């Protein structure tokens, strides 16, 4: 669908402010970005300095306390032989029996699993087998000394001193912080590649060592060992429950050995698929400035953001950017994307600031930040809990698309005047990486980061503002070098949308072709030649009867391709037989007001929401009839069910990360939450509106802004629509 449909006219383009928008660029000129923000090797001190410095302070204090109180022994003895062995005779006998043989280590989760196994008959076949031997103090000493040696090789080490004196309990605290932090995956990789290969402990494997490190999140070493026997297992299960139904339930949901992994996955998938039938309207919010065109969820599924269009006239109002919280049932209106009202539209009863259309929203990987793009030629960064504005990046024109590379927090924004700009945010603000411009008539209408294929690659599909439908482009950029890698060919024609199946490594584009459109399918692989970047070859194509395509999707199994268009239908294609469509899925009549002269395919929005659910394998589509339809494309009669209808055209939709909730945005500025948590007979709740951040720029004497005094004496601003709009 063209960008101009159902959206207000963008604000006038702003002058190029690229030169003055770079703040604290630690990487220099974009031409010198050989590694830049995508360095393959991150110095260790970037993510451990604070913890180590605190550890040294604690260790120094502990050593001072030890000297003043000789009875206090260090956690890890400097001379293990001088410390009497306090292990039980049973443990000493076990250690002696194993000698240089394997000393298996079970993770804490695995040890907890054993006591849930119930009265399993198979216990008798393994009676007396040793499953787990805890790390002894001597082994702990070896592990942490090797860990400290790896840290000491870092350039920062001379400023920290001798890390071998850091106590074991302090190391447990450091590991706990890192393994629970946002960079846990990077830290685990560091342990696997840099630390564990240098640890030599007889009888312990690399897997044992990694399990031990990961168990350090429990802040203290485990004790004892597990010797499997029938009697010990029966005693353990008594501590959990002696109820046979509960034991059977644990076995069925995965705590028992009777359910294999394949059967368990199948059972869970069937259960989740059955739950999808209970998606019902739970709550709504009416406060959007106009059409809600983009929705995103935080990674934990407890927060959401809504982006809305605005009207560039007297009906312009707040509600273009909204931040919601599921737990608080509250939506906060964020006031940042706005421009001064033109002089010719100034009026004493109107706000002097006009809110701009917000075109995109996205949460950071850890959910702490919210990014929003707008026609005001900025991308803004917000703190996601309270909605505080942290930073604003100026781009070269109205931003029509935004895409966030979550592994790097690198933002790509395309402007209506043809620029594509990449930048990232850090403690010093935003730092531009590179900017590209293809042509004054081309702009990137779709942006996708190839995170799982190569986190540095950005795919951009271009549309044109010219009347020539033959113009177009599809290109791929490398953010680590700030260069365009290649042009994906063929790439002629206006690109409406594209979809990248990152597991199957398949790219699908929907492109205009004369009076209809065409689907192109590409294989995305790494080039066989070193340094040549990606190798993208078109492997198939199909003619599509739709004039304009809004959404292109591919099923999780990579077998089905769909195109949803302005004709109010979704066409399904089987990749194995692209000559003819598999089926065409139709929606009902549009809710848009029409006249006998209305050209629906040219003016109606059609199908604007299409998404596959991995639980049931169904396709969910929403359109201008206000209905979300659920399709099983494998059946001749594809319609599985309809969700309860909305009272306006559906403009956007997004499932939560766990696919247990669905948010839909409509043309009336209303957002509706569908959830599995709705109980029978419950009515539709309303999200409360928090407008504390909206400050009108208006003369308070005209009566449109009143001062209200709370009981605590604070004054709050109360917004009244000068036109008497009851929807807000």
C-alpha positions in Angstrom: 0.0 0.0 0.0 1.3 3.4 -0.8 2.5 5.5 2.1 0.0 8.3 1.3 -3.0 6.2 2.0 -5.0 6.9 5.2 -2.1 9.1 6.4 -1.9 12.9 6.7 0.2 15.0 4.5 3.8 14.9 5.9 5.3 18.0 7.5 7.5 20.1 5.2 11.0 18.6 4.8 13.6 20.0 7.2 17.1 21.2 6.2 19.9 18.7 6.4 21.1 18.8 9.9 23.4 15.8 9.7 26.6 17.7 10.4 25.3 19.2 13.6 23.5 16.1 15.0 26.6 14.0 15.8 27.1 13.9 19.5 30.2 12.4 21.1 31.2 10.4 18.0 33.8 8.1 19.4 34.4 6.4 16.1 35.4 9.3 13.9 34.3 9.8 10.4 32.1 7.2 8.8 34.7 6.5 6.1 37.0 5.2 8.7 34.6 2.7 10.2 36.4 -0.5 9.7 35.1 -2.0 12.9 33.4 0.8 14.7 30.4 -0.2 16.8 30.5 -3.7 15.4 33.9 -4.8 16.8 34.2 -8.5 16.8 36.3 -8.5 20.0 34.9 -6.5 22.9 37.5 -5.7 25.6 36.7 -7.6 28.8 36.8 -4.4 30.9 33.8 -3.0 29.0 31.5 -5.2 31.0 33.3 -6.2 34.2 35.1 -3.1 35.5 32.5 -2.0 38.0 32.1 -5.5 39.5 35.8 -6.1 39.8 36.5 -2.7 41.4 33.8 -3.4 43.9 35.2 -6.9 44.5 38.6 -5.6 45.2 37.3 -3.2 47.8 35.4 -6.0 49.5 38.3 -8.3 49.4 40.6 -5.6 50.9 38.2 -5.1 53.7 37.8 -8.8 54.2 41.6 -9.3 54.4 41.8 -6.5 57.0 39.1 -8.2 59.0 40.9 -11.5 58.8 44.1 -10.0 60.2 42.3 -8.5 63.1 40.5 -11.7 63.8 42.8 -14.8 63.1 39.9 -17.2 63.7 38.4 -16.1 60.3 39.7 -18.4 57.6 39.7 -17.3 53.9 37.1 -18.6 51.6 39.7 -20.2 49.3 42.8 -21.3 51.3 46.1 -20.3 49.9 47.5 -23.6 51.0 44.8 -26.3 50.7 47.0 -29.0 52.2 47.3 -27.0 55.4 43.5 -26.9 55.9 42.0 -30.0 57.5 39.6 -31.9 55.3 36.1 -31.5 56.8 34.3 -33.7 54.3 32.2 -36.5 55.5 33.6 -40.0 55.4 31.0 -40.9 52.8 32.1 -38.1 50.5 35.8 -38.9 51.1 35.2 -42.5 50.2 33.3 -41.4 47.0 36.2 -39.1 46.0 38.7 -41.8 46.6 36.6 -44.3 44.7 36.4 -42.1 41.6 40.1 -41.1 41.6 41.0 -40.0 38.1 37.8 -41.2 36.6 34.9 -39.0 35.5 33.4 -36.8 38.2 29.9 -36.0 36.7 28.3 -32.6 37.6 24.6 -32.0 37.3 23.2 -28.5 37.1 20.9 -27.3 39.9 17.9 -27.6 37.6 18.9 -31.2 36.8 19.3 -32.1 40.5 15.9 -30.6 41.3 14.5 -32.6 38.4 15.5 -35.9 40.0 13.3 -35.5 43.0 10.3 -35.0 40.7 10.7 -38.3 39.0 8.4 -40.2 41.3 8.4 -43.9 41.9 9.9 -44.6 38.5 10.5 -48.3 38.0 13.7 -47.6 36.2 15.5 -46.5 39.4 16.3 -50.1 40.2 18.3 -50.5 37.0 20.6 -47.6 38.0 20.7 -48.4 41.7 24.0 -47.1 43.2 25.0 -45.1 40.2 26.7 -41.7 40.9 25.1 -38.9 39.0 26.6 -35.9 40.5 29.8 -34.9 42.5 30.0 -31.4 43.8 33.0 -29.2 43.2 35.4 -29.5 46.1 37.1 -26.3 47.5 40.3 -27.3 45.7 38.4 -27.5 42.4 36.7 -24.2 43.1 40.1 -22.6 43.8 41.5 -23.9 40.4 38.4 -22.6 38.5 38.4 -19.1 40.0 42.2 -18.7 39.7 42.0 -19.5 36.0 39.1 -17.1 35.7 41.1 -14.3 37.4 44.1 -15.0 35.2 42.0 -14.5 32.1 40.8 -11.2 33.4 44.3 -10.2 34.3 45.3 -10.3 30.6 43.0 -7.4 29.9 44.6 -4.0 29.4 42.7 -2.7 32.4 44.2 -5.2 34.8 47.2 -3.1 35.9 44.7 -0.6 37.4 42.9 -3.3 39.3 45.8 -5.2 40.8 46.1 -8.9 41.6 42.7 -10.5 41.0 43.8 -13.9 42.4 43.1 -12.5 45.9 39.4 -12.0 45.2 37.5 -14.4 47.3 35.2 -17.2 46.0 32.1 -15.6 47.5 32.9 -12.3 45.6 33.4 -14.2 42.4 30.0 -15.8 43.0 28.5 -12.3 43.2 30.2 -11.2 40.0 29.0 -14.2 38.1 25.5 -13.8 39.5 25.5 -10.2 38.2 26.8 -11.1 34.7 24.7 -14.2 34.2 21.5 -12.3 35.0 22.4 -9.2 33.2 21.6 -8.0 29.6 24.9 -9.3 28.3 24.6 -12.8 29.7 25.0 -14.5 26.3 28.2 -12.6 25.6 29.5 -13.5 29.0 28.7 -17.2 28.6 30.5 -17.2 25.2 33.5 -15.6 26.9 33.5 -18.4 29.5 33.2 -21.0 26.8 35.9 -19.7 24.5 38.4 -17.9 26.8 38.2 -19.4 30.3 37.0 -23.0 30.2 39.5 -24.3 27.7 42.3 -23.2 30.1 40.9 -25.0 33.2 42.3 -28.4 33.9 40.4 -30.3 36.6 40.7 -34.1 36.5 37.4 -35.9 35.8 35.6 -32.7 34.8 34.4 -32.0 31.3 33.9 -28.6 29.6 30.2 -29.1 30.0 30.6 -29.8 33.7 32.6 -26.5 34.1 30.0 -24.5 32.2 27.2 -25.9 34.4 29.2 -25.0 37.5 29.6 -21.4 36.3 25.9 -21.1 35.4 25.0 -22.4 38.8 26.8 -19.5 40.4 23.7 -17.4 40.0 22.6 -19.1 43.2 25.4 -17.2 45.0 26.9 -20.2 46.8 28.5 -23.5 45.9 26.4 -26.6 46.1 27.2 -29.3 48.6 27.3 -33.1 48.6 26.7 -35.5 45.8 23.8 -37.6 44.4 24.0 -41.3 44.6 21.0 -42.8 42.8 19.1 -45.5 44.6 15.6 -46.7 44.8 15.1 -45.8 48.4 16.6 -42.3 48.1 14.3 -41.6 45.2 11.2 -42.6 47.1 12.2 -40.5 50.0 12.7 -37.5 47.7 9.3 -37.8 46.1 7.7 -37.9 49.6 9.1 -34.4 50.1 7.3 -33.2 47.0 4.0 -34.9 47.1 2.6 -38.3 47.8 -0.5 -37.7 45.6 -0.5 -40.0 42.6 -2.5 -37.5 40.5 0.0 -34.8 41.1 2.9 -37.1 40.3 1.1 -38.1 37.1 0.5 -34.4 36.3 4.2 -33.6 36.7 5.1 -36.5 34.4 2.6 -35.3 31.7 3.9 -31.7 31.7 7.5 -32.6 31.5 8.7 -33.4 35.0 8.7 -37.1 34.5 10.7 -39.4 32.3 7.7 -41.0 30.6 7.3 -38.1 28.3 10.0 -37.8 25.7 11.1 -34.4 24.4 9.4 -34.9 21.0 6.1 -35.9 22.6 6.4 -33.1 25.1 6.9 -30.5 22.4 4.0 -31.8 20.5 1.8 -31.7 23.6 2.7 -28.2 24.5 2.2 -27.1 20.9 -1.3 -28.6 20.8 -2.2 -27.0 24.2 -1.1 -23.6 23.0 -3.0 -24.1 19.7 -6.1 -24.9 21.7 -5.7 -21.8 23.8 -5.7 -19.6 20.7 -9.4 -20.2 20.4 -9.9 -18.2 23.6 -8.6 -14.9 22.3 -11.3 -12.4 23.2 -11.4 -8.6 23.6 -10.1 -7.7 27.1 -9.6 -3.9 27.1 -9.5 -0.9 24.8 -8.1 2.6 24.7 -9.6 5.5 22.8 -7.2 8.3 22.6 -5.2 8.1 19.4 -4.9 11.3 17.4 -6.1 9.4 14.3 -5.3 6.1 12.5 -3.1 3.8 14.7 -0.6 2.6 12.1 2.0 0.8 14.2 2.1 -1.3 17.4 5.0 -2.9 19.2 5.5 -5.0 22.4 8.2 -5.0 25.0 10.2 -8.3 25.2 8.4 -9.4 28.3 5.0 -8.7 26.8 3.9 -6.3 29.7 4.3 -3.0 27.8 3.3 -1.8 24.4 3.6 1.3 22.3 1.2 2.8 19.7 1.9 5.1 16.8 -0.7 7.2 15.2 -1.2 9.6 12.3 -2.3 13.1 12.8 -4.3 15.7 10.9 -2.6 18.9 9.8 -5.5 21.2 10.4 -7.6 22.5 13.3 -8.3 18.9 14.4 -4.6 18.2 15.1 -4.3 16.9 18.7 -2.1 14.8 21.0 -2.2 11.0 20.9 0.3 10.4 18.2 2.6 8.4 20.5 1.4 6.3 23.4 3.1 4.0 25.9 1.0 1.4 27.7 1.4 -0.9 30.6 -0.7 -4.1 30.9 -0.2 -4.5 34.7 -1.2 -0.9 35.5 -3.9 -0.9 32.8 -2.7 2.6 31.9 -1.6 4.4 28.7 0.7 7.4 28.9 0.6 9.9 26.0 4.1 11.0 25.1 4.6 14.5 23.8 7.7 14.9 21.8 7.0 14.6 18.1 5.7 18.1 17.2 6.4 21.2 15.1 5.3 24.8 15.3 1.9 25.4 13.8 2.1 27.4 10.5 1.4 31.1 10.9 -1.7 31.0 8.6 -3.3 28.4 11.0 -2.6 30.2 14.2 -5.7 30.9 16.3 -6.1 31.9 20.0 -8.1 28.7 20.7 -5.5 26.3 19.1 -2.3 24.9 20.3 0.7 26.6 18.7 2.4 23.2 18.4 1.1 20.6 15.9 1.7 16.9 16.7 3.4 15.1 13.8 2.5 11.6 12.5 4.5 8.9 14.2 5.4 6.3 11.6 7.1 3.6 13.7 7.8 2.3 17.3 10.2 -0.3 18.6 11.5 -1.4 22.0 15.2 -2.2 22.7 16.3 -5.7 23.2 16.2 -5.4 27.0 13.0 -3.4 26.9 14.5 -0.4 28.7 14.3 2.0 25.7 11.5 2.9 23.3 12.3 4.3 19.8 9.9 6.3 17.8 10.1 7.8 14.3 8.0 10.6 12.9 7.3 13.1 10.1 8.9 15.7 12.2 12.2 14.4 10.8 13.4 12.9 14.1 13.8 9.5 15.8 13.4 9.9 19.5 14.6 7.6 22.3 12.5 7.3 25.4 13.0 5.7 28.8 10.3 2.9 28.7 9.2 2.8 32.3 8.1 6.4 32.9 8.3 7.7 29.3 11.0 10.3 29.8 12.6 11.6 26.6 16.3 10.8 26.6 17.5 11.8 23.2 16.4 12.9 19.7 18.2 12.3 16.4 17.7 14.7 13.6 17.3 13.1 10.1 17.3 14.7 6.7 13.6 14.6 6.1 10.3 13.2 7.3 10.9 9.6 8.5 8.7 7.1 6.7 10.2 3.8 8.0 12.3 2.8 11.0 14.0 -0.5 11.9 16.0 -1.5 15.0 18.8 -4.0 15.0 18.3 -5.3 18.5 21.7 -7.1 18.9 23.4 -3.7 18.5 20.7 -1.2 19.2 21.5 0.3 15.8 18.7 2.3 14.2 17.9 2.6 10.5 15.6 5.4 9.4 14.5 6.2 5.8 13.2 9.6 4.9 10.8 10.7 2.3 13.4 12.6 0.3 15.4 9.4 -0.3 18.0 9.3 2.6 18.7 6.2 4.6 20.6 6.9 7.8 22.1 4.5 10.3 23.0 5.5 13.9 23.3 4.1 17.3 22.7 5.3 20.9 25.0 5.0 23.9 25.7 6.9 27.1 26.9 9.9 25.1 23.8 10.2 22.9 23.3 9.2 19.3 26.2 8.6 17.0 25.7 8.5 13.2 27.3 5.6 11.4 26.5 6.2 7.8 23.9 7.7 5.4 23.0 6.8 1.9 20.8 8.4 -0.9 19.8 6.5 -4.0 17.8 9.1 -5.8 15.5 12.0 -5.1 12.5 10.0 -6.3 13.3 6.8 -4.4 12.8 6.2 -0.7 13.1 3.0 1.4 9.6 1.7 1.9 10.6 -1.5 3.8 13.6 -2.1 6.1 14.7 -5.5 7.6 17.7 -6.3 9.7 19.1 -9.8 8.9 19.8 -10.4 12.6 19.9 -14.2 12.5 21.7 -14.5 9.2 24.2 -11.7 9.7 23.5 -9.0 12.4 25.4 -6.3 10.3 23.2 -6.6 7.2 20.3 -4.3 6.5 17.9 -5.0 3.6 16.1 -2.0 2.1 13.3 -2.1 -0.5 12.6 1.1 -2.3 9.4 2.7 -3.6 9.2 5.9 -5.7 7.3 9.1 -5.6 7.4 9.4 -9.4 4.6 8.3 -11.7 7.0 5.9 -13.5 6.1 2.5 -11.9 9.2 0.9 -13.4 11.5 2.7 -11.0 12.6 0.8 -7.8 15.4 -0.8 -6.0 16.3 -3.5 -3.5 19.7 -3.2 -1.8 21.7 -4.6 1.1 24.0 -2.6 3.4 26.7 -3.5 5.9 26.4 -1.4 9.0 29.9 -2.5 10.3 31.6 -0.8 7.3 29.0 1.8 6.5 28.9 0.7 2.8 26.3 -0.7 0.4 27.2 -4.3 -0.2 25.2 -5.0 -3.3 22.0 -4.3 -5.3 19.6 -7.3 -5.3 18.7 -8.0 -8.9 16.3 -7.9 -10.5 14.9 -5.0 -8.4 13.0 -2.9 -10.9 9.5 -1.7 -10.0 8.0 -0.1 -6.9 8.6 -2.3 -3.9 5.5 -2.4 -1.6 6.7 -4.7 1.1 9.2 -7.5 1.7 9.6 -10.4 4.1 12.8 -12.2 5.2 12.5 -15.8 6.6 15.6 -15.8 8.7 15.6 -19.5 9.4 15.0 -20.6 5.8 17.1 -17.7 4.5 14.5 -16.8 1.9 13.6 -13.2 0.9 10.2 -12.4 -0.6 9.3 -9.0 -2.2 6.1 -7.6 -3.5 6.7 -5.4 -6.5 4.5 -3.4 -8.9 4.3 -4.6 -12.5 2.2 -2.6 -14.9 -1.4 -2.7 -13.7 -0.8 -5.7 -11.4 2.1 -6.9 -9.3 4.7 -9.6 -9.0 6.3 -11.7 -6.2 10.0 -12.3 -6.3 11.7 -15.0 -4.2 15.4 -14.9 -3.5 17.9 -17.3 -1.7 20.0 -15.4 0.8 23.4 -17.1 1.5 27.0 -16.2 2.3 29.2 -15.7 -0.7 31.7 -18.5 -1.3 34.4 -15.9 -1.8 35.9 -14.4 1.3 35.0 -10.7 1.7 32.3 -10.6 -1.0 29.4 -10.4 1.5 26.0 -11.9 0.7 25.0 -13.8 -2.3 21.3 -13.2 -3.2 19.9 -15.0 -6.2 16.3 -14.9 -7.4 15.0 -18.5 -7.5 11.3 -18.0 -8.3 8.7 -15.4 -9.4 4.9 -15.3 -9.6 2.4 -12.9 -11.2 0.0 -11.4 -8.7 -3.4 -10.0 -9.8 -3.4 -7.4 -7.0 -2.7 -3.9 -8.0 -1.3 -2.7 -4.6 0.2 -5.0 -1.9 0.2 -4.0 1.7 1.8 -7.0 3.5 3.9 -9.9 2.3 4.4 -12.9 4.7 5.8 -16.4 4.7 4.6 -19.2 6.9 6.9 -20.5 9.7 7.4 -23.7 7.7 8.5 -21.6 4.7 6.1 -23.4 2.5 3.3 -20.7 2.0 3.7 -17.1 0.8 0.9 -14.6 1.2 0.2 -11.1 -0.3 -2.5 -8.9 1.3 -3.7 -6.1 -0.8 -6.0 -3.1 -1.2 -8.6 -5.3 -2.9 -9.6 -6.6 0.6 -8.2 -10.1 0.0 -5.1 -12.2 0.8 -3.7 -14.5 -1.8 -1.9 -17.6 -0.7 0.9 -19.2 -2.7 2.5 -22.6 -2.4 6.2 -22.3 -3.1 6.3 -25.6 -4.8 3.6 -24.6 -7.4 3.8 -20.8 -8.0 2.1 -20.9 -11.4 -1.3 -20.5 -9.8 -2.3 -19.2 -6.4 -3.3 -21.8 -3.8 -6.3 -19.9 -2.6 -7.7 -16.3 -2.2 -9.0 -15.3 1.2 -11.7 -12.6 1.2 -12.8 -10.2 3.8 -16.2 -8.4 4.0 -17.3 -5.0 2.9 -15.3 -2.0 4.1 -16.4 0.2 7.0 -15.1 3.2 5.2 -17.8 5.6 4.0 -18.3 5.0 0.2 -20.2 6.6 -2.6 -21.2 5.1 -6.0 -18.2 6.9 -7.5 -15.7 5.5 -4.9 -12.9 3.4 -6.4 -12.4 1.0 -3.5 -9.1 -0.5 -4.7 -7.6 2.9 -5.0 -9.0 4.5 -1.9 -9.7 1.7 0.6 -6.9 0.4 2.8 -7.8 -3.3 2.3 -5.9 -5.9 4.4 -3.4 -4.1 6.6 -2.6 -6.9 9.1 -1.4 -10.4 8.3 0.6 -12.5 10.7 1.2 -16.3 11.2 0.8 -17.8 14.7 3.4 -20.6 15.3 1.2 -22.3 17.8 -1.6 -23.4 15.6 0.0 -22.6 12.2 -2.9 -20.4 11.2 -2.8 -17.1 9.4 -4.5 -14.1 11.1 -5.6 -11.2 8.8 -7.4 -8.0 9.6 -8.8 -5.4 7.2 -11.1 -2.6 6.5 -14.2 -4.6 7.4 -13.0 -4.4 11.1 -12.7 -8.2 11.5 -9.7 -10.4 12.2 -10.2 -13.7 10.3 -8.3 -16.9 11.2 -7.4 -19.1 8.3 -6.1 -22.7 8.0 -4.7 -22.5 4.4 -4.2 -26.2 4.3 -8.0 -26.8 4.1 -10.2 -26.2 1.1 -12.6 -24.3 3.4 -9.8 -22.1 4.9 -11.8 -20.0 7.3 -11.4 -21.4 10.8 -13.1 -18.6 12.8 -13.6 -14.8 13.2 -12.6 -12.8 16.1 -15.2 -10.3 17.5 -15.5 -7.4 15.1 -14.3 -3.8 15.7 -16.3 -0.7 14.9 -13.7 0.8 12.5 -11.2 -0.3 9.9 -8.2 -2.2 11.2 -5.0 -0.3 10.4 -2.4 -2.4 12.3 -2.0 -5.4 14.6 0.7 -7.2 16.5 0.9 -10.3 18.6 2.7 -10.3 22.0 6.1 -12.2 22.1 4.3 -15.3 23.6 1.4 -15.0 21.2 -1.1 -14.9 24.1 -2.2 -11.4 23.4 -3.1 -9.4 20.3 -3.3 -5.6 19.9 -5.3 -4.1 17.1 -5.3 -0.5 16.0 -8.2 1.0 14.1 -8.9 4.1 11.9 -10.9 5.7 14.7 -7.8 6.1 16.9 -8.9 3.2 19.1 -6.7 0.3 20.2 -8.2 -3.0 21.3 -6.4 -5.7 23.3 -7.4 -9.3 22.7 -6.2 -11.8 25.4 -6.6 -15.4 26.6 -7.1 -14.1 30.1 -10.7 -13.0 29.6 -13.2 -14.9 31.7 -16.7 -15.6 30.5 -19.1 -12.9 31.3 -16.4 -10.2 31.9 -17.0 -6.9 30.1 -14.5 -4.8 28.1 -12.1 -2.9 30.4 -10.8 0.6 29.5 -7.1 1.6 29.8 -6.8 4.8 31.8 -5.1 7.8 30.1 -2.1 9.5 31.7 -1.8 12.9 30.1 0.6 14.4 32.6 3.2 14.9 29.9 1.0 16.9 27.6 1.6 20.6 28.0 -0.4 22.7 25.5 1.3 25.8 24.1 -1.7 28.0 24.2 -2.9 31.2 25.9 -4.6 30.1 29.1 -6.9 33.1 29.1 -9.0 31.7 26.2 -10.6 29.1 28.5 -9.3 26.0 26.7 -6.7 25.3 29.4 -7.8 25.3 33.1 -5.8 25.1 36.2 -6.9 22.4 38.7 -5.6 22.2 42.2 -5.2 18.8 43.8 -5.5 18.1 47.5 -1.7 18.2 47.8 -1.6 21.7 46.4 0.0 20.8 43.0 -1.4 22.3 39.9 -2.1 20.1 36.9 -3.0 21.1 33.3 -6.3 19.8 32.0 -6.7 19.7 28.2 -10.0 20.5 26.7 -10.6 20.1 22.9 -11.6 23.4 21.6 -13.9 21.7 19.0 -15.7 19.6 21.5 -14.4 16.3 20.3 -15.8 13.7 22.7 -13.5 11.0 21.4 -10.6 12.4 23.3 
